[in-house]
Amino acid sequence: EYLAAFNKVLVPAADAFKPEFVLISAGFDPHLDDPLTGLAVSTAGFARLTAIVMEIAARHCGGRLVSALEGGYHLENLAASAVAHVKTLMEK
């Protein structure tokens, strides 16, 4: 559902808006193992969401992107998801 929302809502909105930079609020609360949210985003899913936002930044603003780490409540998966996010940022 997150991928669908990013692809069907966020990407078209960004394409219409044409941002001058992109800001990511990198919170990992939606992780499937997070004890408070009941959502189901995997660690690999966070990497894919990061890639989608990076594509937006590449297409509209020369890749200008800032990511601010927020949080999550399952510490092991918070760490793993943050690593996946940063690795994805470093790949492109």
HTML snippet that shows the backbone in 3Dmol.js (N, CA, C, O; Angstrom):
<script src="https://3Dmol.org/build/3Dmol-min.js"></script>
<div id="view" style="width:600px;height:400px;position:relative"></div>
<script>
const pdb = `
ATOM      1  N   GLU A   1       0.817  -1.191   0.000  1.00  0.00           N
ATOM      2  CA  GLU A   1       0.000   0.000   0.000  1.00  0.00           C
ATOM      3  C   GLU A   1       0.867   1.264   0.000  1.00  0.00           C
ATOM      4  O   GLU A   1       0.534   2.257  -0.648  1.00  0.00           O
ATOM      5  N   TYR A   2       1.968   1.213   0.725  1.00  0.00           N
ATOM      6  CA  TYR A   2       2.873   2.370   0.736  1.00  0.00           C
ATOM      7  C   TYR A   2       3.451   2.618  -0.649  1.00  0.00           C
ATOM      8  O   TYR A   2       3.483   3.755  -1.120  1.00  0.00           O
ATOM      9  N   LEU A   3       3.913   1.541  -1.306  1.00  0.00           N
ATOM     10  CA  LEU A   3       4.459   1.705  -2.658  1.00  0.00           C
ATOM     11  C   LEU A   3       3.403   2.262  -3.603  1.00  0.00           C
ATOM     12  O   LEU A   3       3.694   3.135  -4.422  1.00  0.00           O
ATOM     13  N   ALA A   4       2.196   1.765  -3.491  1.00  0.00           N
ATOM     14  CA  ALA A   4       1.115   2.263  -4.345  1.00  0.00           C
ATOM     15  C   ALA A   4       0.856   3.736  -4.072  1.00  0.00           C
ATOM     16  O   ALA A   4       0.674   4.515  -5.007  1.00  0.00           O
ATOM     17  N   ALA A   5       0.839   4.124  -2.811  1.00  0.00           N
ATOM     18  CA  ALA A   5       0.612   5.536  -2.472  1.00  0.00           C
ATOM     19  C   ALA A   5       1.742   6.414  -3.004  1.00  0.00           C
ATOM     20  O   ALA A   5       1.488   7.491  -3.543  1.00  0.00           O
ATOM     21  N   PHE A   6       2.971   5.966  -2.856  1.00  0.00           N
ATOM     22  CA  PHE A   6       4.090   6.753  -3.379  1.00  0.00           C
ATOM     23  C   PHE A   6       3.978   6.886  -4.895  1.00  0.00           C
ATOM     24  O   PHE A   6       4.137   7.978  -5.440  1.00  0.00           O
ATOM     25  N   ASN A   7       3.701   5.762  -5.580  1.00  0.00           N
ATOM     26  CA  ASN A   7       3.666   5.781  -7.040  1.00  0.00           C
ATOM     27  C   ASN A   7       2.430   6.467  -7.612  1.00  0.00           C
ATOM     28  O   ASN A   7       2.515   7.126  -8.648  1.00  0.00           O
ATOM     29  N   LYS A   8       1.292   6.322  -6.953  1.00  0.00           N
ATOM     30  CA  LYS A   8       0.041   6.859  -7.500  1.00  0.00           C
ATOM     31  C   LYS A   8      -0.310   8.245  -6.983  1.00  0.00           C
ATOM     32  O   LYS A   8      -1.089   8.960  -7.615  1.00  0.00           O
ATOM     33  N   VAL A   9       0.253   8.636  -5.843  1.00  0.00           N
ATOM     34  CA  VAL A   9      -0.086   9.936  -5.261  1.00  0.00           C
ATOM     35  C   VAL A   9       1.139  10.842  -5.178  1.00  0.00           C
ATOM     36  O   VAL A   9       1.128  11.946  -5.723  1.00  0.00           O
ATOM     37  N   LEU A  10       2.189  10.391  -4.504  1.00  0.00           N
ATOM     38  CA  LEU A  10       3.360  11.237  -4.292  1.00  0.00           C
ATOM     39  C   LEU A  10       4.066  11.596  -5.594  1.00  0.00           C
ATOM     40  O   LEU A  10       4.345  12.769  -5.842  1.00  0.00           O
ATOM     41  N   VAL A  11       4.353  10.610  -6.421  1.00  0.00           N
ATOM     42  CA  VAL A  11       5.087  10.888  -7.668  1.00  0.00           C
ATOM     43  C   VAL A  11       4.321  11.856  -8.565  1.00  0.00           C
ATOM     44  O   VAL A  11       4.911  12.836  -9.019  1.00  0.00           O
ATOM     45  N   PRO A  12       3.028  11.631  -8.844  1.00  0.00           N
ATOM     46  CA  PRO A  12       2.306  12.604  -9.664  1.00  0.00           C
ATOM     47  C   PRO A  12       2.227  13.999  -9.023  1.00  0.00           C
ATOM     48  O   PRO A  12       2.300  15.011  -9.720  1.00  0.00           O
ATOM     49  N   ALA A  13       2.078  14.042  -7.696  1.00  0.00           N
ATOM     50  CA  ALA A  13       2.036  15.344  -7.022  1.00  0.00           C
ATOM     51  C   ALA A  13       3.376  16.057  -7.160  1.00  0.00           C
ATOM     52  O   ALA A  13       3.415  17.260  -7.421  1.00  0.00           O
ATOM     53  N   ALA A  14       4.454  15.339  -6.992  1.00  0.00           N
ATOM     54  CA  ALA A  14       5.783  15.934  -7.145  1.00  0.00           C
ATOM     55  C   ALA A  14       6.029  16.359  -8.591  1.00  0.00           C
ATOM     56  O   ALA A  14       6.621  17.410  -8.839  1.00  0.00           O
ATOM     57  N   ASP A  15       5.578  15.550  -9.540  1.00  0.00           N
ATOM     58  CA  ASP A  15       5.743  15.914 -10.949  1.00  0.00           C
ATOM     59  C   ASP A  15       4.978  17.195 -11.279  1.00  0.00           C
ATOM     60  O   ASP A  15       5.438  18.006 -12.082  1.00  0.00           O
ATOM     61  N   ALA A  16       3.833  17.372 -10.671  1.00  0.00           N
ATOM     62  CA  ALA A  16       3.062  18.597 -10.900  1.00  0.00           C
ATOM     63  C   ALA A  16       3.693  19.783 -10.179  1.00  0.00           C
ATOM     64  O   ALA A  16       3.709  20.895 -10.708  1.00  0.00           O
ATOM     65  N   PHE A  17       4.208  19.554  -8.986  1.00  0.00           N
ATOM     66  CA  PHE A  17       4.768  20.627  -8.163  1.00  0.00           C
ATOM     67  C   PHE A  17       6.173  21.046  -8.602  1.00  0.00           C
ATOM     68  O   PHE A  17       6.521  22.225  -8.536  1.00  0.00           O
ATOM     69  N   LYS A  18       6.976  20.082  -9.049  1.00  0.00           N
ATOM     70  CA  LYS A  18       8.355  20.319  -9.485  1.00  0.00           C
ATOM     71  C   LYS A  18       9.183  20.992  -8.372  1.00  0.00           C
ATOM     72  O   LYS A  18       9.538  22.166  -8.483  1.00  0.00           O
ATOM     73  N   PRO A  19       9.485  20.244  -7.310  1.00  0.00           N
ATOM     74  CA  PRO A  19      10.180  20.833  -6.165  1.00  0.00           C
ATOM     75  C   PRO A  19      11.589  21.305  -6.499  1.00  0.00           C
ATOM     76  O   PRO A  19      12.228  20.781  -7.411  1.00  0.00           O
ATOM     77  N   GLU A  20      12.070  22.301  -5.754  1.00  0.00           N
ATOM     78  CA  GLU A  20      13.431  22.796  -5.903  1.00  0.00           C
ATOM     79  C   GLU A  20      14.400  21.993  -5.045  1.00  0.00           C
ATOM     80  O   GLU A  20      15.605  22.006  -5.297  1.00  0.00           O
ATOM     81  N   PHE A  21      13.894  21.304  -4.048  1.00  0.00           N
ATOM     82  CA  PHE A  21      14.647  20.336  -3.258  1.00  0.00           C
ATOM     83  C   PHE A  21      13.638  19.404  -2.606  1.00  0.00           C
ATOM     84  O   PHE A  21      12.446  19.704  -2.547  1.00  0.00           O
ATOM     85  N   VAL A  22      14.124  18.279  -2.120  1.00  0.00           N
ATOM     86  CA  VAL A  22      13.255  17.299  -1.480  1.00  0.00           C
ATOM     87  C   VAL A  22      13.749  17.082  -0.057  1.00  0.00           C
ATOM     88  O   VAL A  22      14.949  16.935   0.172  1.00  0.00           O
ATOM     89  N   LEU A  23      12.835  17.063   0.886  1.00  0.00           N
ATOM     90  CA  LEU A  23      13.136  16.808   2.295  1.00  0.00           C
ATOM     91  C   LEU A  23      12.442  15.515   2.707  1.00  0.00           C
ATOM     92  O   LEU A  23      11.225  15.379   2.579  1.00  0.00           O
ATOM     93  N   ILE A  24      13.232  14.571   3.203  1.00  0.00           N
ATOM     94  CA  ILE A  24      12.681  13.308   3.701  1.00  0.00           C
ATOM     95  C   ILE A  24      12.679  13.355   5.223  1.00  0.00           C
ATOM     96  O   ILE A  24      13.707  13.618   5.846  1.00  0.00           O
ATOM     97  N   SER A  25      11.543  13.104   5.800  1.00  0.00           N
ATOM     98  CA  SER A  25      11.433  12.896   7.241  1.00  0.00           C
ATOM     99  C   SER A  25      11.463  11.382   7.431  1.00  0.00           C
ATOM    100  O   SER A  25      10.433  10.714   7.341  1.00  0.00           O
ATOM    101  N   ALA A  26      12.646  10.854   7.691  1.00  0.00           N
ATOM    102  CA  ALA A  26      12.873   9.404   7.672  1.00  0.00           C
ATOM    103  C   ALA A  26      12.494   8.776   9.009  1.00  0.00           C
ATOM    104  O   ALA A  26      13.341   8.567   9.877  1.00  0.00           O
ATOM    105  N   GLY A  27      11.225   8.486   9.155  1.00  0.00           N
ATOM    106  CA  GLY A  27      10.730   7.791  10.332  1.00  0.00           C
ATOM    107  C   GLY A  27      10.423   6.352   9.970  1.00  0.00           C
ATOM    108  O   GLY A  27       9.872   6.079   8.904  1.00  0.00           O
ATOM    109  N   PHE A  28      10.774   5.444  10.843  1.00  0.00           N
ATOM    110  CA  PHE A  28      10.617   4.025  10.547  1.00  0.00           C
ATOM    111  C   PHE A  28       9.553   3.362  11.422  1.00  0.00           C
ATOM    112  O   PHE A  28       9.576   2.148  11.628  1.00  0.00           O
ATOM    113  N   ASP A  29       8.631   4.160  11.929  1.00  0.00           N
ATOM    114  CA  ASP A  29       7.519   3.643  12.724  1.00  0.00           C
ATOM    115  C   ASP A  29       6.656   2.639  11.949  1.00  0.00           C
ATOM    116  O   ASP A  29       6.125   1.712  12.561  1.00  0.00           O
ATOM    117  N   PRO A  30       6.496   2.787  10.627  1.00  0.00           N
ATOM    118  CA  PRO A  30       5.628   1.842   9.914  1.00  0.00           C
ATOM    119  C   PRO A  30       6.239   0.451   9.716  1.00  0.00           C
ATOM    120  O   PRO A  30       5.648  -0.391   9.040  1.00  0.00           O
ATOM    121  N   HIS A  31       7.413   0.205  10.299  1.00  0.00           N
ATOM    122  CA  HIS A  31       8.040  -1.111  10.115  1.00  0.00           C
ATOM    123  C   HIS A  31       7.104  -2.213  10.588  1.00  0.00           C
ATOM    124  O   HIS A  31       6.376  -2.043  11.566  1.00  0.00           O
ATOM    125  N   LEU A  32       7.128  -3.330   9.897  1.00  0.00           N
ATOM    126  CA  LEU A  32       6.204  -4.422  10.213  1.00  0.00           C
ATOM    127  C   LEU A  32       6.375  -4.969  11.625  1.00  0.00           C
ATOM    128  O   LEU A  32       5.435  -5.549  12.170  1.00  0.00           O
ATOM    129  N   ASP A  33       7.548  -4.801  12.233  1.00  0.00           N
ATOM    130  CA  ASP A  33       7.763  -5.281  13.598  1.00  0.00           C
ATOM    131  C   ASP A  33       7.603  -4.190  14.653  1.00  0.00           C
ATOM    132  O   ASP A  33       7.808  -4.447  15.839  1.00  0.00           O
ATOM    133  N   ASP A  34       7.241  -2.982  14.240  1.00  0.00           N
ATOM    134  CA  ASP A  34       7.088  -1.901  15.204  1.00  0.00           C
ATOM    135  C   ASP A  34       5.910  -2.218  16.133  1.00  0.00           C
ATOM    136  O   ASP A  34       4.821  -2.536  15.654  1.00  0.00           O
ATOM    137  N   PRO A  35       6.113  -2.137  17.449  1.00  0.00           N
ATOM    138  CA  PRO A  35       5.054  -2.537  18.379  1.00  0.00           C
ATOM    139  C   PRO A  35       3.885  -1.558  18.494  1.00  0.00           C
ATOM    140  O   PRO A  35       2.853  -1.911  19.064  1.00  0.00           O
ATOM    141  N   LEU A  36       4.019  -0.360  17.975  1.00  0.00           N
ATOM    142  CA  LEU A  36       2.965   0.638  18.168  1.00  0.00           C
ATOM    143  C   LEU A  36       2.083   0.893  16.953  1.00  0.00           C
ATOM    144  O   LEU A  36       0.942   1.329  17.107  1.00  0.00           O
ATOM    145  N   THR A  37       2.582   0.633  15.753  1.00  0.00           N
ATOM    146  CA  THR A  37       1.838   1.107  14.591  1.00  0.00           C
ATOM    147  C   THR A  37       0.952   0.076  13.915  1.00  0.00           C
ATOM    148  O   THR A  37      -0.108   0.431  13.400  1.00  0.00           O
ATOM    149  N   GLY A  38       1.350  -1.182  13.899  1.00  0.00           N
ATOM    150  CA  GLY A  38       0.543  -2.187  13.217  1.00  0.00           C
ATOM    151  C   GLY A  38       0.574  -2.060  11.709  1.00  0.00           C
ATOM    152  O   GLY A  38      -0.314  -2.574  11.028  1.00  0.00           O
ATOM    153  N   LEU A  39       1.579  -1.384  11.174  1.00  0.00           N
ATOM    154  CA  LEU A  39       1.720  -1.248   9.726  1.00  0.00           C
ATOM    155  C   LEU A  39       2.701  -2.313   9.248  1.00  0.00           C
ATOM    156  O   LEU A  39       3.206  -3.079  10.068  1.00  0.00           O
ATOM    157  N   ALA A  40       2.978  -2.386   7.991  1.00  0.00           N
ATOM    158  CA  ALA A  40       3.721  -3.556   7.505  1.00  0.00           C
ATOM    159  C   ALA A  40       4.765  -3.211   6.448  1.00  0.00           C
ATOM    160  O   ALA A  40       4.818  -3.860   5.404  1.00  0.00           O
ATOM    161  N   VAL A  41       5.586  -2.211   6.699  1.00  0.00           N
ATOM    162  CA  VAL A  41       6.650  -1.891   5.753  1.00  0.00           C
ATOM    163  C   VAL A  41       7.896  -2.661   6.172  1.00  0.00           C
ATOM    164  O   VAL A  41       8.303  -2.608   7.333  1.00  0.00           O
ATOM    165  N   SER A  42       8.494  -3.367   5.238  1.00  0.00           N
ATOM    166  CA  SER A  42       9.714  -4.119   5.527  1.00  0.00           C
ATOM    167  C   SER A  42      10.930  -3.207   5.419  1.00  0.00           C
ATOM    168  O   SER A  42      10.839  -2.084   4.924  1.00  0.00           O
ATOM    169  N   THR A  43      12.049  -3.698   5.882  1.00  0.00           N
ATOM    170  CA  THR A  43      13.302  -2.948   5.746  1.00  0.00           C
ATOM    171  C   THR A  43      13.595  -2.700   4.273  1.00  0.00           C
ATOM    172  O   THR A  43      13.978  -1.592   3.898  1.00  0.00           O
ATOM    173  N   ALA A  44      13.420  -3.709   3.439  1.00  0.00           N
ATOM    174  CA  ALA A  44      13.623  -3.539   1.996  1.00  0.00           C
ATOM    175  C   ALA A  44      12.613  -2.554   1.413  1.00  0.00           C
ATOM    176  O   ALA A  44      12.921  -1.828   0.467  1.00  0.00           O
ATOM    177  N   GLY A  45      11.419  -2.531   1.976  1.00  0.00           N
ATOM    178  CA  GLY A  45      10.408  -1.573   1.523  1.00  0.00           C
ATOM    179  C   GLY A  45      10.837  -0.139   1.763  1.00  0.00           C
ATOM    180  O   GLY A  45      10.600   0.729   0.923  1.00  0.00           O
ATOM    181  N   PHE A  46      11.470   0.120   2.907  1.00  0.00           N
ATOM    182  CA  PHE A  46      11.975   1.476   3.163  1.00  0.00           C
ATOM    183  C   PHE A  46      13.034   1.859   2.137  1.00  0.00           C
ATOM    184  O   PHE A  46      13.085   3.007   1.694  1.00  0.00           O
ATOM    185  N   ALA A  47      13.874   0.910   1.760  1.00  0.00           N
ATOM    186  CA  ALA A  47      14.890   1.195   0.739  1.00  0.00           C
ATOM    187  C   ALA A  47      14.214   1.568  -0.581  1.00  0.00           C
ATOM    188  O   ALA A  47      14.643   2.506  -1.253  1.00  0.00           O
ATOM    189  N   ARG A  48      13.169   0.846  -0.951  1.00  0.00           N
ATOM    190  CA  ARG A  48      12.459   1.138  -2.204  1.00  0.00           C
ATOM    191  C   ARG A  48      11.758   2.495  -2.142  1.00  0.00           C
ATOM    192  O   ARG A  48      11.757   3.234  -3.127  1.00  0.00           O
ATOM    193  N   LEU A  49      11.171   2.825  -1.009  1.00  0.00           N
ATOM    194  CA  LEU A  49      10.541   4.138  -0.864  1.00  0.00           C
ATOM    195  C   LEU A  49      11.578   5.247  -0.975  1.00  0.00           C
ATOM    196  O   LEU A  49      11.322   6.291  -1.576  1.00  0.00           O
ATOM    197  N   THR A  50      12.744   5.013  -0.393  1.00  0.00           N
ATOM    198  CA  THR A  50      13.843   5.981  -0.514  1.00  0.00           C
ATOM    199  C   THR A  50      14.212   6.177  -1.974  1.00  0.00           C
ATOM    200  O   THR A  50      14.395   7.308  -2.423  1.00  0.00           O
ATOM    201  N   ALA A  51      14.320   5.085  -2.716  1.00  0.00           N
ATOM    202  CA  ALA A  51      14.682   5.173  -4.133  1.00  0.00           C
ATOM    203  C   ALA A  51      13.655   5.968  -4.930  1.00  0.00           C
ATOM    204  O   ALA A  51      14.021   6.739  -5.817  1.00  0.00           O
ATOM    205  N   ILE A  52      12.388   5.789  -4.626  1.00  0.00           N
ATOM    206  CA  ILE A  52      11.341   6.544  -5.324  1.00  0.00           C
ATOM    207  C   ILE A  52      11.507   8.041  -5.078  1.00  0.00           C
ATOM    208  O   ILE A  52      11.408   8.841  -6.009  1.00  0.00           O
ATOM    209  N   VAL A  53      11.757   8.415  -3.834  1.00  0.00           N
ATOM    210  CA  VAL A  53      11.925   9.833  -3.520  1.00  0.00           C
ATOM    211  C   VAL A  53      13.209  10.369  -4.158  1.00  0.00           C
ATOM    212  O   VAL A  53      13.250  11.520  -4.595  1.00  0.00           O
ATOM    213  N   MET A  54      14.242   9.552  -4.211  1.00  0.00           N
ATOM    214  CA  MET A  54      15.473   9.979  -4.884  1.00  0.00           C
ATOM    215  C   MET A  54      15.230  10.223  -6.375  1.00  0.00           C
ATOM    216  O   MET A  54      15.790  11.152  -6.956  1.00  0.00           O
ATOM    217  N   GLU A  55      14.400   9.391  -6.982  1.00  0.00           N
ATOM    218  CA  GLU A  55      14.061   9.574  -8.393  1.00  0.00           C
ATOM    219  C   GLU A  55      13.339  10.903  -8.607  1.00  0.00           C
ATOM    220  O   GLU A  55      13.574  11.594  -9.598  1.00  0.00           O
ATOM    221  N   ILE A  56      12.469  11.247  -7.680  1.00  0.00           N
ATOM    222  CA  ILE A  56      11.787  12.546  -7.748  1.00  0.00           C
ATOM    223  C   ILE A  56      12.817  13.672  -7.701  1.00  0.00           C
ATOM    224  O   ILE A  56      12.774  14.595  -8.515  1.00  0.00           O
ATOM    225  N   ALA A  57      13.742  13.589  -6.745  1.00  0.00           N
ATOM    226  CA  ALA A  57      14.765  14.625  -6.604  1.00  0.00           C
ATOM    227  C   ALA A  57      15.644  14.694  -7.843  1.00  0.00           C
ATOM    228  O   ALA A  57      15.993  15.787  -8.290  1.00  0.00           O
ATOM    229  N   ALA A  58      16.003  13.560  -8.399  1.00  0.00           N
ATOM    230  CA  ALA A  58      16.841  13.546  -9.605  1.00  0.00           C
ATOM    231  C   ALA A  58      16.115  14.179 -10.788  1.00  0.00           C
ATOM    232  O   ALA A  58      16.718  14.909 -11.575  1.00  0.00           O
ATOM    233  N   ARG A  59      14.832  13.901 -10.907  1.00  0.00           N
ATOM    234  CA  ARG A  59      14.053  14.384 -12.045  1.00  0.00           C
ATOM    235  C   ARG A  59      13.770  15.881 -11.979  1.00  0.00           C
ATOM    236  O   ARG A  59      13.708  16.547 -13.012  1.00  0.00           O
ATOM    237  N   HIS A  60      13.599  16.414 -10.770  1.00  0.00           N
ATOM    238  CA  HIS A  60      13.117  17.791 -10.662  1.00  0.00           C
ATOM    239  C   HIS A  60      14.106  18.799 -10.101  1.00  0.00           C
ATOM    240  O   HIS A  60      13.960  19.997 -10.344  1.00  0.00           O
ATOM    241  N   CYS A  61      15.098  18.350  -9.365  1.00  0.00           N
ATOM    242  CA  CYS A  61      15.931  19.354  -8.684  1.00  0.00           C
ATOM    243  C   CYS A  61      17.404  18.939  -8.593  1.00  0.00           C
ATOM    244  O   CYS A  61      18.086  19.223  -7.608  1.00  0.00           O
ATOM    245  N   GLY A  62      17.866  18.273  -9.628  1.00  0.00           N
ATOM    246  CA  GLY A  62      19.279  17.938  -9.665  1.00  0.00           C
ATOM    247  C   GLY A  62      19.738  17.053  -8.523  1.00  0.00           C
ATOM    248  O   GLY A  62      20.915  17.067  -8.165  1.00  0.00           O
ATOM    249  N   GLY A  63      18.822  16.279  -7.944  1.00  0.00           N
ATOM    250  CA  GLY A  63      19.161  15.367  -6.867  1.00  0.00           C
ATOM    251  C   GLY A  63      19.260  16.006  -5.497  1.00  0.00           C
ATOM    252  O   GLY A  63      19.644  15.346  -4.531  1.00  0.00           O
ATOM    253  N   ARG A  64      18.914  17.296  -5.397  1.00  0.00           N
ATOM    254  CA  ARG A  64      18.991  17.963  -4.086  1.00  0.00           C
ATOM    255  C   ARG A  64      17.987  17.342  -3.129  1.00  0.00           C
ATOM    256  O   ARG A  64      16.776  17.402  -3.341  1.00  0.00           O
ATOM    257  N   LEU A  65      18.517  16.749  -2.083  1.00  0.00           N
ATOM    258  CA  LEU A  65      17.694  15.994  -1.156  1.00  0.00           C
ATOM    259  C   LEU A  65      18.334  16.055   0.229  1.00  0.00           C
ATOM    260  O   LEU A  65      19.549  15.913   0.371  1.00  0.00           O
ATOM    261  N   VAL A  66      17.511  16.265   1.232  1.00  0.00           N
ATOM    262  CA  VAL A  66      17.943  16.236   2.631  1.00  0.00           C
ATOM    263  C   VAL A  66      17.100  15.181   3.332  1.00  0.00           C
ATOM    264  O   VAL A  66      15.884  15.122   3.150  1.00  0.00           O
ATOM    265  N   SER A  67      17.755  14.352   4.131  1.00  0.00           N
ATOM    266  CA  SER A  67      17.043  13.341   4.898  1.00  0.00           C
ATOM    267  C   SER A  67      17.325  13.550   6.374  1.00  0.00           C
ATOM    268  O   SER A  67      18.481  13.608   6.792  1.00  0.00           O
ATOM    269  N   ALA A  68      16.264  13.662   7.162  1.00  0.00           N
ATOM    270  CA  ALA A  68      16.389  13.818   8.611  1.00  0.00           C
ATOM    271  C   ALA A  68      15.861  12.559   9.285  1.00  0.00           C
ATOM    272  O   ALA A  68      14.708  12.174   9.091  1.00  0.00           O
ATOM    273  N   LEU A  69      16.717  11.922  10.078  1.00  0.00           N
ATOM    274  CA  LEU A  69      16.318  10.711  10.782  1.00  0.00           C
ATOM    275  C   LEU A  69      15.300  11.054  11.859  1.00  0.00           C
ATOM    276  O   LEU A  69      15.494  11.981  12.646  1.00  0.00           O
ATOM    277  N   GLU A  70      14.227  10.303  11.880  1.00  0.00           N
ATOM    278  CA  GLU A  70      13.204  10.475  12.913  1.00  0.00           C
ATOM    279  C   GLU A  70      13.299   9.320  13.886  1.00  0.00           C
ATOM    280  O   GLU A  70      14.117   9.370  14.806  1.00  0.00           O
ATOM    281  N   GLY A  71      12.497   8.281  13.722  1.00  0.00           N
ATOM    282  CA  GLY A  71      12.555   7.212  14.696  1.00  0.00           C
ATOM    283  C   GLY A  71      11.722   6.018  14.335  1.00  0.00           C
ATOM    284  O   GLY A  71      11.359   5.803  13.179  1.00  0.00           O
ATOM    285  N   GLY A  72      11.433   5.260  15.337  1.00  0.00           N
ATOM    286  CA  GLY A  72      10.686   4.020  15.293  1.00  0.00           C
ATOM    287  C   GLY A  72      10.809   3.424  16.678  1.00  0.00           C
ATOM    288  O   GLY A  72      11.580   3.919  17.500  1.00  0.00           O
ATOM    289  N   TYR A  73      10.076   2.388  16.944  1.00  0.00           N
ATOM    290  CA  TYR A  73      10.007   1.889  18.316  1.00  0.00           C
ATOM    291  C   TYR A  73      10.538   0.470  18.475  1.00  0.00           C
ATOM    292  O   TYR A  73      10.539  -0.066  19.583  1.00  0.00           O
ATOM    293  N   HIS A  74      10.983  -0.140  17.397  1.00  0.00           N
ATOM    294  CA  HIS A  74      11.630  -1.452  17.469  1.00  0.00           C
ATOM    295  C   HIS A  74      13.085  -1.187  17.113  1.00  0.00           C
ATOM    296  O   HIS A  74      13.425  -1.042  15.939  1.00  0.00           O
ATOM    297  N   LEU A  75      13.938  -1.122  18.119  1.00  0.00           N
ATOM    298  CA  LEU A  75      15.287  -0.588  17.923  1.00  0.00           C
ATOM    299  C   LEU A  75      16.112  -1.353  16.896  1.00  0.00           C
ATOM    300  O   LEU A  75      16.837  -0.732  16.119  1.00  0.00           O
ATOM    301  N   GLU A  76      16.027  -2.663  16.867  1.00  0.00           N
ATOM    302  CA  GLU A  76      16.809  -3.429  15.887  1.00  0.00           C
ATOM    303  C   GLU A  76      16.365  -3.110  14.462  1.00  0.00           C
ATOM    304  O   GLU A  76      17.194  -2.922  13.572  1.00  0.00           O
ATOM    305  N   ASN A  77      15.062  -3.050  14.257  1.00  0.00           N
ATOM    306  CA  ASN A  77      14.569  -2.760  12.911  1.00  0.00           C
ATOM    307  C   ASN A  77      14.685  -1.286  12.565  1.00  0.00           C
ATOM    308  O   ASN A  77      14.790  -0.938  11.389  1.00  0.00           O
ATOM    309  N   LEU A  78      14.668  -0.427  13.550  1.00  0.00           N
ATOM    310  CA  LEU A  78      14.960   0.985  13.311  1.00  0.00           C
ATOM    311  C   LEU A  78      16.367   1.107  12.756  1.00  0.00           C
ATOM    312  O   LEU A  78      16.591   1.803  11.766  1.00  0.00           O
ATOM    313  N   ALA A  79      17.323   0.427  13.395  1.00  0.00           N
ATOM    314  CA  ALA A  79      18.714   0.472  12.928  1.00  0.00           C
ATOM    315  C   ALA A  79      18.843  -0.125  11.528  1.00  0.00           C
ATOM    316  O   ALA A  79      19.496   0.461  10.664  1.00  0.00           O
ATOM    317  N   ALA A  80      18.229  -1.281  11.298  1.00  0.00           N
ATOM    318  CA  ALA A  80      18.320  -1.934   9.992  1.00  0.00           C
ATOM    319  C   ALA A  80      17.679  -1.085   8.898  1.00  0.00           C
ATOM    320  O   ALA A  80      18.206  -0.992   7.790  1.00  0.00           O
ATOM    321  N   SER A  81      16.560  -0.478   9.209  1.00  0.00           N
ATOM    322  CA  SER A  81      15.874   0.363   8.223  1.00  0.00           C
ATOM    323  C   SER A  81      16.661   1.630   7.938  1.00  0.00           C
ATOM    324  O   SER A  81      16.724   2.073   6.792  1.00  0.00           O
ATOM    325  N   ALA A  82      17.262   2.219   8.964  1.00  0.00           N
ATOM    326  CA  ALA A  82      18.096   3.407   8.756  1.00  0.00           C
ATOM    327  C   ALA A  82      19.298   3.068   7.900  1.00  0.00           C
ATOM    328  O   ALA A  82      19.682   3.854   7.033  1.00  0.00           O
ATOM    329  N   VAL A  83      19.903   1.904   8.128  1.00  0.00           N
ATOM    330  CA  VAL A  83      21.030   1.468   7.301  1.00  0.00           C
ATOM    331  C   VAL A  83      20.582   1.276   5.852  1.00  0.00           C
ATOM    332  O   VAL A  83      21.266   1.724   4.932  1.00  0.00           O
ATOM    333  N   ALA A  84      19.453   0.621   5.641  1.00  0.00           N
ATOM    334  CA  ALA A  84      18.942   0.419   4.282  1.00  0.00           C
ATOM    335  C   ALA A  84      18.668   1.752   3.591  1.00  0.00           C
ATOM    336  O   ALA A  84      18.945   1.914   2.403  1.00  0.00           O
ATOM    337  N   HIS A  85      18.128   2.691   4.339  1.00  0.00           N
ATOM    338  CA  HIS A  85      17.835   4.028   3.811  1.00  0.00           C
ATOM    339  C   HIS A  85      19.133   4.728   3.388  1.00  0.00           C
ATOM    340  O   HIS A  85      19.226   5.251   2.277  1.00  0.00           O
ATOM    341  N   VAL A  86      20.119   4.733   4.266  1.00  0.00           N
ATOM    342  CA  VAL A  86      21.381   5.407   3.955  1.00  0.00           C
ATOM    343  C   VAL A  86      22.129   4.708   2.825  1.00  0.00           C
ATOM    344  O   VAL A  86      22.714   5.375   1.972  1.00  0.00           O
ATOM    345  N   LYS A  87      22.119   3.390   2.806  1.00  0.00           N
ATOM    346  CA  LYS A  87      22.764   2.668   1.706  1.00  0.00           C
ATOM    347  C   LYS A  87      22.124   3.041   0.378  1.00  0.00           C
ATOM    348  O   LYS A  87      22.822   3.230  -0.619  1.00  0.00           O
ATOM    349  N   THR A  88      20.819   3.146   0.359  1.00  0.00           N
ATOM    350  CA  THR A  88      20.128   3.529  -0.875  1.00  0.00           C
ATOM    351  C   THR A  88      20.522   4.945  -1.275  1.00  0.00           C
ATOM    352  O   THR A  88      20.748   5.221  -2.454  1.00  0.00           O
ATOM    353  N   LEU A  89      20.604   5.828  -0.312  1.00  0.00           N
ATOM    354  CA  LEU A  89      21.022   7.203  -0.615  1.00  0.00           C
ATOM    355  C   LEU A  89      22.434   7.237  -1.204  1.00  0.00           C
ATOM    356  O   LEU A  89      22.738   8.073  -2.055  1.00  0.00           O
ATOM    357  N   MET A  90      23.285   6.332  -0.752  1.00  0.00           N
ATOM    358  CA  MET A  90      24.670   6.311  -1.211  1.00  0.00           C
ATOM    359  C   MET A  90      24.846   5.649  -2.570  1.00  0.00           C
ATOM    360  O   MET A  90      25.860   5.870  -3.232  1.00  0.00           O
ATOM    361  N   GLU A  91      23.882   4.842  -2.999  1.00  0.00           N
ATOM    362  CA  GLU A  91      24.001   4.090  -4.239  1.00  0.00           C
ATOM    363  C   GLU A  91      23.847   4.949  -5.487  1.00  0.00           C
ATOM    364  O   GLU A  91      24.386   4.602  -6.538  1.00  0.00           O
ATOM    365  N   LYS A  92      23.152   6.020  -5.399  1.00  0.00           N
ATOM    366  CA  LYS A  92      22.835   6.780  -6.610  1.00  0.00           C
ATOM    367  C   LYS A  92      23.618   8.057  -6.679  1.00  0.00           C
ATOM    368  O   LYS A  92      23.473   8.819  -7.635  1.00  0.00           O
TER     369      LYS A  92
END
`;
const viewer = $3Dmol.createViewer("view");
viewer.addModel(pdb, "pdb");
viewer.setStyle({}, {cartoon: {color: "spectrum"}});
viewer.zoomTo();
viewer.render();
</script>
